[in-house]
Amino acid sequence: MKTQEIKLKNYINAKYREEIIFTKGATESINLIASSYGEKFIKEGDEILTTELEHHSNYVPWHFLRQKKGAKIKFAPVNKRGEVEIDEIKKLISSKTKMIAVTHISNVTGAIMPIKKIVDLAKEKNIPVLVDGTQGAPHLKIDIQELDCDFYAISCHKMYGPNGLGILYAKKKWLEELPPYQGGGGMISEVLKEKISFANSPTKFEAGTMQTAEVVAFSEAIKFIEDLGIDNIQNHENEILEYGIEKLKKNNSVNIIGEPKERGSVLTFTIKGIHPHDIATILDEDGVAIRAGHHCCQILHDKMGIPATARASIGVYNSKEDIDILSKAIDNCKKIFNI
């Protein structure tokens, strides 16, 4: 898998090939760090700083650590625009903060987090930063050396690749210190009855049979993105997003969730008087695919005082015509409910 590791290393501009670890998904990548880092470096009373924007994948693993080690979790609050301000994170950093774990782009409000500013704050206190890049990697240009975060988790199917594969970027210095996450074949150097020695990174963290076909497929997905150009993808998605926001704002029954200053290509909304699950069902009948629910962000929805939202996610394959079809389907949904 060295060829694929090098390809991804170059794509995100990692310094070393050994900093690229293949996992089963971004969820496993975050669990790996929460488990391995937590086992070695977290003790009772230590603090993990996260935000109210987080997907459950970047909260539940830290909750397990809280239960196991007696650590504390602090949540930087989301503001009325659906974003987390850097000052809110700064206020919560203390001498007990041992990890900052934040999303790159919210999968509900679309807020783009100021990762570089967060990392700069953390470096002043020697605090590692983990970034959930599930939404960031498909939609933004990722220069991992410029961001300078310690860990970055990627979900490959979000980047037009296969299911069941994820990437964990981790700085080499951490990979040399952290214990293995799982045991089994492939991740060892020598196995004796009396002792076991482990392989070097990344192999140390890749127990079991590698998802070879998925890794090769993801290499082609990276080529697809590179051929189009991530800047071109971002510009296209922003154009469709702006058109979608403008279109839906004209509908008095539609409430768009979040108005962050920096926004990724997520269009989340509610319709007055209609449950999001009903919206999704009716739109599906019109050939419009959206997601409905709390999108694995229950803390954020509780903060907003709503049980669920509907979400249209915009990708490189979408067009303004798709937004027009979405708008028409919403009007049809309103007619069915006599709104």
CORUR-V345841 format. One record per residue. RES is the residue in three letters. SS is DSSP state (A for helix, B for strand, O for the rest). Layout:
res = {RES	RES}
ss = {SS	SS}
This chain:
res = {MET	LYS	THR	GLN	GLU	ILE	LYS	LEU	LYS	ASN	TYR	ILE	ASN	ALA	LYS	TYR	ARG	GLU	GLU	ILE	ILE	PHE	THR	LYS	GLY	ALA	THR	GLU	SER	ILE	ASN	LEU	ILE	ALA	SER	SER	TYR	GLY	GLU	LYS	PHE	ILE	LYS	GLU	GLY	ASP	GLU	ILE	LEU	THR	THR	GLU	LEU	GLU	HIS	HIS	SER	ASN	TYR	VAL	PRO	TRP	HIS	PHE	LEU	ARG	GLN	LYS	LYS	GLY	ALA	LYS	ILE	LYS	PHE	ALA	PRO	VAL	ASN	LYS	ARG	GLY	GLU	VAL	GLU	ILE	ASP	GLU	ILE	LYS	LYS	LEU	ILE	SER	SER	LYS	THR	LYS	MET	ILE	ALA	VAL	THR	HIS	ILE	SER	ASN	VAL	THR	GLY	ALA	ILE	MET	PRO	ILE	LYS	LYS	ILE	VAL	ASP	LEU	ALA	LYS	GLU	LYS	ASN	ILE	PRO	VAL	LEU	VAL	ASP	GLY	THR	GLN	GLY	ALA	PRO	HIS	LEU	LYS	ILE	ASP	ILE	GLN	GLU	LEU	ASP	CYS	ASP	PHE	TYR	ALA	ILE	SER	CYS	HIS	LYS	MET	TYR	GLY	PRO	ASN	GLY	LEU	GLY	ILE	LEU	TYR	ALA	LYS	LYS	LYS	TRP	LEU	GLU	GLU	LEU	PRO	PRO	TYR	GLN	GLY	GLY	GLY	GLY	MET	ILE	SER	GLU	VAL	LEU	LYS	GLU	LYS	ILE	SER	PHE	ALA	ASN	SER	PRO	THR	LYS	PHE	GLU	ALA	GLY	THR	MET	GLN	THR	ALA	GLU	VAL	VAL	ALA	PHE	SER	GLU	ALA	ILE	LYS	PHE	ILE	GLU	ASP	LEU	GLY	ILE	ASP	ASN	ILE	GLN	ASN	HIS	GLU	ASN	GLU	ILE	LEU	GLU	TYR	GLY	ILE	GLU	LYS	LEU	LYS	LYS	ASN	ASN	SER	VAL	ASN	ILE	ILE	GLY	GLU	PRO	LYS	GLU	ARG	GLY	SER	VAL	LEU	THR	PHE	THR	ILE	LYS	GLY	ILE	HIS	PRO	HIS	ASP	ILE	ALA	THR	ILE	LEU	ASP	GLU	ASP	GLY	VAL	ALA	ILE	ARG	ALA	GLY	HIS	HIS	CYS	CYS	GLN	ILE	LEU	HIS	ASP	LYS	MET	GLY	ILE	PRO	ALA	THR	ALA	ARG	ALA	SER	ILE	GLY	VAL	TYR	ASN	SER	LYS	GLU	ASP	ILE	ASP	ILE	LEU	SER	LYS	ALA	ILE	ASP	ASN	CYS	LYS	LYS	ILE	PHE	ASN	ILE}
ss = {O	A	A	A	A	A	A	A	A	A	A	A	O	O	O	O	A	A	A	B	B	B	B	O	O	A	A	A	A	A	A	A	A	A	A	A	A	A	A	A	A	O	O	O	O	O	B	B	B	B	B	O	O	O	O	A	A	A	O	A	A	A	A	A	A	A	A	A	A	O	O	B	B	B	B	B	O	O	O	O	O	O	O	O	O	A	A	A	A	A	A	A	O	O	O	O	B	B	B	B	B	B	B	O	B	O	O	O	O	O	B	B	O	O	A	A	A	A	A	A	A	A	A	A	O	O	O	O	B	B	B	B	O	O	O	A	A	A	A	O	O	O	O	A	A	A	A	O	O	O	B	B	B	B	B	A	A	A	A	O	O	O	O	O	O	B	B	B	B	B	O	A	A	A	A	A	A	O	O	O	O	O	O	O	O	O	O	B	B	B	B	O	O	O	O	B	B	B	O	O	O	O	A	A	A	O	O	O	O	O	O	A	A	A	A	A	A	A	A	A	A	A	A	A	A	A	A	A	O	A	A	A	A	A	A	A	A	A	A	A	A	A	A	A	A	A	A	A	A	O	O	O	O	B	B	B	O	O	O	O	O	O	B	O	O	B	B	B	B	B	B	O	O	B	O	A	A	A	A	A	A	A	A	A	A	O	O	O	O	O	B	B	B	O	O	O	O	A	A	A	A	A	A	A	O	O	O	O	B	B	B	B	B	O	O	O	O	O	O	A	A	A	A	A	A	A	A	A	A	A	A	A	A	A	A	A	O	O	O}
